[in-house]
Amino acid sequence: MAVICIAGTQAGVGKTAVAEMLLAHLPGWSAARVRVADEMTEADAALLGDAPHRLLSAEAAGADGDARRLHAAGARQAQVLLAQPRGLEDGLAAMLSGTAAGADLLVEGNAFLWARQADVAVMVIGPGPSGSGVGRVRASARELLGKIAIWAWNARAGTDMSGFFEFPLALARMGFKGAVSNRSEFHHVNPLDAAHAGNAPFIAAVGQALERCRARRESDDFLRRAGFGA
C-alpha cells in the first residue's frame, strides 16, 4: 500500500481541495480523513464521545461533508478516523487494515504524520505575505515540517504569489532549515481552477515522488532478501 498524506499549516487552508484534485488523477485509490484533538469540530467530538478512536465510513460520518467530497472526487472508499491522542496509533492501525484490499491510500489530515510516515507528504500553505503566513502555522504543524516532501501554495484567493518565494527563507529564519532542502519541492496551485498553470507540475511532482518511493522500497526489500540491512 502506498500512502500520500495531505497536511496543512492551519485549518481552512484547502487540504481537502488539494486532495480532491489529486484523487482525480489517482484512479482506484481509497481516501481517509484523520482528525485528532483541536482538529475536530464539535460534531466530530460528539461522534467520538469518550472512545479512544472511532472509524467511520463516509456514509456513517453523516454531516462530514469533506469525506463525501473525497468520495465524490473518485475515491474507491472513504473513511473518517476520529481519535483522542491516546487512541491515534490504534485508530490508524484500524484505518489501514480497513482500507480496501490492494488499494493505495490518500490521507487528508496532519495527525497521520504525528504517528506515521507517508510515502509522499504534502504540506498545503495559504496565500499572503510570508511573515503573516508563517505566523499562522499552528504549532502541531511545525513539528511535521521535516517530514514534508512537497509544499503546495494554495492560490485559491487569486493569482498573487506574494510570499510564495519568500516562504522557504522564512522557514529557514525560524530555525526550520531542515525543511528547506533539495529534497523538498515548492509548487503554486489552485485546485478551484482546472486551467491554473501550476496544477499540472504539482500533480506530476507528486507522481514522481511516489514512484521514487516505490522504487526505493523495492530496492530495500531486495537488499533485505539478499541479507543486507535490517
C-alpha positions, 0 to 999 in steps of 0.5 A, spaced: 500 500 500 502 506 498 500 512 502 500 520 500 498 524 506 495 531 505 497 536 511 496 543 512 499 549 516 492 551 519 485 549 518 481 552 512 487 552 508 484 547 502 487 540 504 481 537 502 481 541 495 488 539 494 486 532 495 480 532 491 484 534 485 489 529 486 484 523 487 482 525 480 488 523 477 489 517 482 484 512 479 482 506 484 485 509 490 481 509 497 481 516 501 481 517 509 480 523 513 484 523 520 482 528 525 485 528 532 484 533 538 483 541 536 482 538 529 475 536 530 469 540 530 464 539 535 460 534 531 466 530 530 467 530 538 460 528 539 461 522 534 467 520 538 464 521 545 469 518 550 472 512 545 479 512 544 478 512 536 472 511 532 472 509 524 467 511 520 465 510 513 463 516 509 456 514 509 456 513 517 460 520 518 453 523 516 454 531 516 462 530 514 461 533 508 469 533 506 469 525 506 463 525 501 467 530 497 473 525 497 468 520 495 465 524 490 472 526 487 473 518 485 475 515 491 474 507 491 472 508 499 472 513 504 473 513 511 473 518 517 478 516 523 476 520 529 481 519 535 483 522 542 491 522 542 491 516 546 487 512 541 491 515 534 496 509 533 490 504 534 485 508 530 490 508 524 492 501 525 484 500 524 484 505 518 489 501 514 487 494 515 480 497 513 482 500 507 480 496 501 484 490 499 490 492 494 488 499 494 493 505 495 491 510 500 490 518 500 490 521 507 487 528 508 489 530 515 496 532 519 495 527 525 497 521 520 504 524 520 504 525 528 504 517 528 506 515 521 510 516 515 507 517 508 510 515 502 509 522 499 507 528 504 504 534 502 504 540 506 498 545 503 500 553 505 495 559 504 496 565 500 499 572 503 505 575 505 510 570 508 511 573 515 503 573 516 503 566 513 508 563 517 505 566 523 499 562 522 502 555 522 499 552 528 504 549 532 502 541 531 504 543 524 511 545 525 513 539 528 511 535 521 515 540 517 521 535 516 517 530 514 514 534 508 516 532 501 512 537 497 509 544 499 503 546 495 501 554 495 494 554 495 492 560 490 485 559 491 484 567 493 487 569 486 493 569 482 498 573 487 504 569 489 506 574 494 510 570 499 510 564 495 518 565 494 519 568 500 516 562 504 522 557 504 527 563 507 522 564 512 522 557 514 529 557 514 529 564 519 525 560 524 530 555 525 526 550 520 532 549 515 531 542 515 525 543 511 528 547 506 532 542 502 533 539 495 529 534 497 523 538 498 519 541 492 515 548 492 509 548 487 503 554 486 496 551 485 489 552 485 485 546 485 478 551 484 481 552 477 482 546 472 486 551 467 491 554 473 498 553 470 501 550 476 496 544 477 499 540 472 507 540 475 504 539 482 500 533 480 506 530 476 511 532 482 507 528 486 507 522 481 514 522 481 515 522 488 511 516 489 514 512 484 521 514 487 518 511 493 516 505 490 522 504 487 526 505 493 522 500 497 523 495 492 530 496 492 530 495 500 526 489 500 531 486 495 537 488 499 533 485 505 532 478 501 539 478 499 541 479 507 543 486 507 540 491 512 535 490 517 
